[in-house]
Every structure is written in C-alpha cells, then in structure tokens.
Amino acid sequence: MRGFTQTFHFWKENKRAQSVPLNAFLTYVTLPWWSIAKDLLDHREGPILTF
C-alpha cells in the first residue's frame, strides 16, 4: 500500500505526462506561422548595414 506522498507524486506525474505544455500552445495561439510569414513578405525594408 502506498503512502499519501507517493500517491500524490504518482498522480501529479501522470497528469503532467498527459498534458500539452501550455507555453507551446500559447506560442501557437499568439504567433501563428502564417502571420509571421505575411509580415516578413509584406514589410520589405532595406538592410541596416551595407558593405
């Protein structure tokens, strides 16, 4: 029989393994790839340093 601490740790690790990382989800929601590509293609500026 497991103690409370072992059971809690097992439950917490199981939940962590099943969940999608929140930061990856927020990055996709706030910065979709098509928005970045559109911004790069629409706003062409000259280079700052030219040699």
C-alpha positions as CSV (number, residue, x, y, z in Angstrom):
1,M,0.0,0.0,0.0
2,R,1.3,3.4,-0.9
3,G,1.5,6.4,1.3
4,F,-0.2,9.7,0.6
5,T,3.0,11.3,-0.7
6,Q,3.8,8.5,-3.1
7,T,0.2,8.5,-4.4
8,F,0.2,12.3,-4.8
9,H,3.5,12.2,-6.7
10,F,2.3,9.5,-9.0
11,W,-0.9,11.4,-9.7
12,K,1.0,14.6,-10.4
13,E,3.5,13.0,-12.7
14,N,0.7,11.2,-14.6
15,K,-1.2,14.5,-15.1
16,R,2.0,16.2,-16.3
17,A,2.7,13.4,-18.8
18,Q,-0.8,13.6,-20.3
19,S,-1.0,17.4,-20.6
20,V,0.3,19.5,-23.6
21,P,2.8,22.2,-22.5
22,L,0.9,25.4,-22.1
23,N,3.7,27.6,-23.4
24,A,3.8,25.8,-26.7
25,F,0.0,26.2,-27.0
26,L,0.2,29.9,-26.2
27,T,3.0,30.5,-28.7
28,Y,1.0,28.9,-31.5
29,V,-2.2,30.9,-30.5
30,T,-0.4,34.3,-30.2
31,L,2.1,33.8,-33.1
32,P,0.7,31.6,-35.9
33,W,3.2,30.9,-38.7
34,W,1.2,32.5,-41.4
35,S,1.1,35.8,-39.6
36,I,4.9,35.8,-39.3
37,A,5.4,34.8,-42.9
38,K,2.9,37.5,-44.1
39,D,4.7,40.2,-42.0
40,L,8.1,39.2,-43.4
41,L,6.8,39.3,-47.0
42,D,4.7,42.5,-46.8
43,H,7.2,44.7,-45.0
44,R,10.4,44.6,-47.0
45,E,12.9,47.1,-45.7
46,G,16.4,47.8,-46.7
47,P,19.3,46.3,-44.7
48,I,20.7,48.4,-41.9
49,L,24.3,47.5,-42.6
50,T,25.5,47.5,-46.1
51,F,29.1,46.8,-47.2
